[in-house]
Amino acid sequence: MVSLWYHYGMAMTLRLTEEQDAQLGAVAESMNVSKQRAVEIALDEYLAKHDQERVMSEVINKVLSRDAELMRRLADS
């Protein structure tokens, strides 16, 4: 039989410097969460930010491609 913790998520070891560990501890304490939870929150925020940047880049490229002729005419005027 497999333990329930095994199905919750992937386990990993995170190696930090003493300074990083101290800073993580301070952040976790200020958020009133465990260090594990603080890392999860930080990772979720990082991934969400970079996904938004990817989507914005795709939208900008699509608009620039679609409106290339208009942009050229505006630049020439």
Distance bins in CASP14 RR format, pairs under 12 A and 6 or more apart:
PFRMAT RR
TARGET T0000
AUTHOR 0000-0000-0000
RMODE 2
METHOD distances of the structure
MODEL  1
1 7 0 0 0 0 0 1 0 0 0 0 0
2 8 0 0 0 0 0 1 0 0 0 0 0
3 9 0 0 0 0 0 1 0 0 0 0 0
3 11 0 0 0 0 0 1 0 0 0 0 0
5 11 0 0 0 0 1 0 0 0 0 0 0
8 36 0 0 0 0 0 1 0 0 0 0 0
8 40 0 0 0 0 0 1 0 0 0 0 0
9 36 0 0 0 0 0 1 0 0 0 0 0
9 40 0 0 0 0 0 1 0 0 0 0 0
10 40 0 0 0 0 0 1 0 0 0 0 0
11 36 0 0 0 0 0 1 0 0 0 0 0
12 36 0 0 0 0 0 1 0 0 0 0 0
12 39 0 0 0 0 0 1 0 0 0 0 0
12 40 0 0 0 0 0 1 0 0 0 0 0
12 43 0 0 0 0 0 1 0 0 0 0 0
13 36 0 0 0 0 0 1 0 0 0 0 0
13 39 0 0 0 0 0 1 0 0 0 0 0
14 20 0 0 0 0 1 0 0 0 0 0 0
14 21 0 0 0 0 1 0 0 0 0 0 0
14 24 0 0 0 0 1 0 0 0 0 0 0
14 35 0 0 0 0 1 0 0 0 0 0 0
14 36 0 0 0 0 1 0 0 0 0 0 0
14 38 0 0 0 0 0 1 0 0 0 0 0
14 39 1 0 0 1 0 0 0 0 0 0 0
14 40 0 0 0 0 0 1 0 0 0 0 0
14 42 0 0 0 0 0 1 0 0 0 0 0
14 43 0 0 0 0 0 1 0 0 0 0 0
15 21 0 0 0 0 1 0 0 0 0 0 0
16 22 0 0 0 0 1 0 0 0 0 0 0
16 23 0 0 0 0 1 0 0 0 0 0 0
16 24 1 0 0 1 0 0 0 0 0 0 0
16 25 0 0 0 0 1 0 0 0 0 0 0
16 35 0 0 0 0 1 0 0 0 0 0 0
16 38 0 0 0 0 0 1 0 0 0 0 0
16 39 0 0 0 0 1 0 0 0 0 0 0
17 23 0 0 0 0 1 0 0 0 0 0 0
17 24 0 0 0 0 0 1 0 0 0 0 0
18 24 0 0 0 0 0 1 0 0 0 0 0
18 25 0 0 0 0 0 1 0 0 0 0 0
19 25 0 0 0 0 0 1 0 0 0 0 0
19 26 0 0 0 0 0 1 0 0 0 0 0
20 26 0 0 0 0 0 1 0 0 0 0 0
20 27 0 0 0 0 0 1 0 0 0 0 0
20 35 0 0 0 0 0 1 0 0 0 0 0
20 38 0 0 0 0 0 1 0 0 0 0 0
20 39 0 0 0 0 0 1 0 0 0 0 0
20 42 0 0 0 0 0 1 0 0 0 0 0
21 27 0 0 0 0 0 1 0 0 0 0 0
21 28 0 0 0 0 0 1 0 0 0 0 0
21 35 0 0 0 0 1 0 0 0 0 0 0
21 38 0 0 0 0 0 1 0 0 0 0 0
21 39 0 0 0 0 0 1 0 0 0 0 0
22 28 0 0 0 0 0 1 0 0 0 0 0
22 29 0 0 0 0 0 1 0 0 0 0 0
22 35 0 0 0 0 0 1 0 0 0 0 0
23 29 0 0 0 0 0 1 0 0 0 0 0
23 30 0 0 0 0 0 1 0 0 0 0 0
23 35 0 0 0 0 0 1 0 0 0 0 0
23 38 0 0 0 0 0 1 0 0 0 0 0
23 39 0 0 0 0 0 1 0 0 0 0 0
23 42 0 0 0 0 0 1 0 0 0 0 0
24 30 0 0 0 0 0 1 0 0 0 0 0
24 31 0 0 0 0 0 1 0 0 0 0 0
24 33 0 0 0 0 0 1 0 0 0 0 0
24 34 0 0 0 0 0 1 0 0 0 0 0
24 35 1 0 1 0 0 0 0 0 0 0 0
24 36 0 0 0 0 1 0 0 0 0 0 0
24 37 0 0 0 0 0 1 0 0 0 0 0
24 38 1 0 0 1 0 0 0 0 0 0 0
24 39 1 0 0 1 0 0 0 0 0 0 0
24 40 0 0 0 0 0 1 0 0 0 0 0
24 41 0 0 0 0 0 1 0 0 0 0 0
24 42 0 0 0 0 1 0 0 0 0 0 0
25 31 0 0 0 0 1 0 0 0 0 0 0
25 32 0 0 0 0 0 1 0 0 0 0 0
25 33 0 0 0 0 1 0 0 0 0 0 0
25 34 0 0 0 0 1 0 0 0 0 0 0
25 35 1 0 1 0 0 0 0 0 0 0 0
25 36 0 0 0 0 0 1 0 0 0 0 0
25 37 0 0 0 0 0 1 0 0 0 0 0
25 38 1 0 0 1 0 0 0 0 0 0 0
25 39 0 0 0 0 0 1 0 0 0 0 0
26 35 0 0 0 0 0 1 0 0 0 0 0
26 38 0 0 0 0 1 0 0 0 0 0 0
27 33 0 0 0 0 1 0 0 0 0 0 0
27 34 0 0 0 0 0 1 0 0 0 0 0
27 35 0 0 0 0 1 0 0 0 0 0 0
27 37 0 0 0 0 0 1 0 0 0 0 0
27 38 1 0 1 0 0 0 0 0 0 0 0
27 39 0 0 0 0 1 0 0 0 0 0 0
27 41 0 0 0 0 1 0 0 0 0 0 0
27 42 0 0 0 0 1 0 0 0 0 0 0
28 34 1 0 0 1 0 0 0 0 0 0 0
28 35 1 0 1 0 0 0 0 0 0 0 0
28 36 0 0 0 0 1 0 0 0 0 0 0
28 37 1 0 0 1 0 0 0 0 0 0 0
28 38 1 1 0 0 0 0 0 0 0 0 0
28 39 0 0 0 0 1 0 0 0 0 0 0
28 40 0 0 0 0 0 1 0 0 0 0 0
28 41 0 0 0 0 1 0 0 0 0 0 0
28 42 0 0 0 0 0 1 0 0 0 0 0
29 35 0 0 0 0 1 0 0 0 0 0 0
29 37 0 0 0 0 0 1 0 0 0 0 0
29 38 0 0 0 0 1 0 0 0 0 0 0
30 38 0 0 0 0 1 0 0 0 0 0 0
30 41 0 0 0 0 0 1 0 0 0 0 0
31 37 1 0 0 1 0 0 0 0 0 0 0
31 38 1 0 1 0 0 0 0 0 0 0 0
31 39 0 0 0 0 0 1 0 0 0 0 0
31 40 0 0 0 0 0 1 0 0 0 0 0
31 41 1 0 0 1 0 0 0 0 0 0 0
31 42 0 0 0 0 1 0 0 0 0 0 0
31 45 0 0 0 0 0 1 0 0 0 0 0
32 38 0 0 0 0 1 0 0 0 0 0 0
32 41 0 0 0 0 0 1 0 0 0 0 0
33 39 0 0 0 0 1 0 0 0 0 0 0
33 40 0 0 0 0 1 0 0 0 0 0 0
33 41 1 0 0 1 0 0 0 0 0 0 0
33 42 0 0 0 0 0 1 0 0 0 0 0
34 40 0 0 0 0 1 0 0 0 0 0 0
34 41 0 0 0 0 0 1 0 0 0 0 0
35 41 0 0 0 0 0 1 0 0 0 0 0
35 42 0 0 0 0 0 1 0 0 0 0 0
36 42 0 0 0 0 0 1 0 0 0 0 0
36 43 0 0 0 0 0 1 0 0 0 0 0
37 43 0 0 0 0 0 1 0 0 0 0 0
37 44 0 0 0 0 0 1 0 0 0 0 0
38 44 0 0 0 0 0 1 0 0 0 0 0
38 45 0 0 0 0 0 1 0 0 0 0 0
39 45 0 0 0 0 0 1 0 0 0 0 0
39 46 0 0 0 0 0 1 0 0 0 0 0
40 46 0 0 0 0 0 1 0 0 0 0 0
40 47 0 0 0 0 0 1 0 0 0 0 0
41 47 0 0 0 0 0 1 0 0 0 0 0
41 48 0 0 0 0 0 1 0 0 0 0 0
42 48 0 0 0 0 0 1 0 0 0 0 0
42 49 0 0 0 0 0 1 0 0 0 0 0
43 49 0 0 0 0 0 1 0 0 0 0 0
43 50 0 0 0 0 0 1 0 0 0 0 0
44 50 0 0 0 0 0 1 0 0 0 0 0
44 51 0 0 0 0 0 1 0 0 0 0 0
45 51 0 0 0 0 0 1 0 0 0 0 0
45 52 0 0 0 0 0 1 0 0 0 0 0
46 52 0 0 0 0 0 1 0 0 0 0 0
46 53 0 0 0 0 0 1 0 0 0 0 0
47 53 0 0 0 0 0 1 0 0 0 0 0
47 54 0 0 0 0 0 1 0 0 0 0 0
48 54 0 0 0 0 0 1 0 0 0 0 0
48 55 0 0 0 0 0 1 0 0 0 0 0
49 55 0 0 0 0 0 1 0 0 0 0 0
49 56 0 0 0 0 0 1 0 0 0 0 0
50 56 0 0 0 0 0 1 0 0 0 0 0
50 57 0 0 0 0 0 1 0 0 0 0 0
51 57 0 0 0 0 0 1 0 0 0 0 0
51 58 0 0 0 0 0 1 0 0 0 0 0
52 58 0 0 0 0 0 1 0 0 0 0 0
52 59 0 0 0 0 0 1 0 0 0 0 0
53 59 0 0 0 0 0 1 0 0 0 0 0
53 60 0 0 0 0 0 1 0 0 0 0 0
54 60 0 0 0 0 0 1 0 0 0 0 0
54 61 0 0 0 0 0 1 0 0 0 0 0
55 61 0 0 0 0 0 1 0 0 0 0 0
55 62 0 0 0 0 0 1 0 0 0 0 0
56 62 0 0 0 0 0 1 0 0 0 0 0
56 63 0 0 0 0 0 1 0 0 0 0 0
57 63 0 0 0 0 0 1 0 0 0 0 0
57 64 0 0 0 0 0 1 0 0 0 0 0
58 64 0 0 0 0 0 1 0 0 0 0 0
58 65 0 0 0 0 0 1 0 0 0 0 0
59 65 0 0 0 0 0 1 0 0 0 0 0
59 66 0 0 0 0 0 1 0 0 0 0 0
60 66 0 0 0 0 0 1 0 0 0 0 0
60 67 0 0 0 0 0 1 0 0 0 0 0
60 71 0 0 0 0 0 1 0 0 0 0 0
61 67 0 0 0 0 0 1 0 0 0 0 0
61 68 0 0 0 0 0 1 0 0 0 0 0
62 68 0 0 0 0 0 1 0 0 0 0 0
63 70 0 0 0 0 1 0 0 0 0 0 0
63 71 0 0 0 0 1 0 0 0 0 0 0
64 70 0 0 0 0 0 1 0 0 0 0 0
64 71 1 0 0 1 0 0 0 0 0 0 0
64 72 0 0 0 0 0 1 0 0 0 0 0
65 71 0 0 0 0 1 0 0 0 0 0 0
67 73 0 0 0 0 1 0 0 0 0 0 0
67 74 0 0 0 0 1 0 0 0 0 0 0
67 75 0 0 0 0 0 1 0 0 0 0 0
68 74 0 0 0 0 0 1 0 0 0 0 0
68 75 0 0 0 0 0 1 0 0 0 0 0
69 75 0 0 0 0 0 1 0 0 0 0 0
69 76 0 0 0 0 0 1 0 0 0 0 0
70 76 0 0 0 0 0 1 0 0 0 0 0
70 77 0 0 0 0 0 1 0 0 0 0 0
71 77 0 0 0 0 0 1 0 0 0 0 0
END
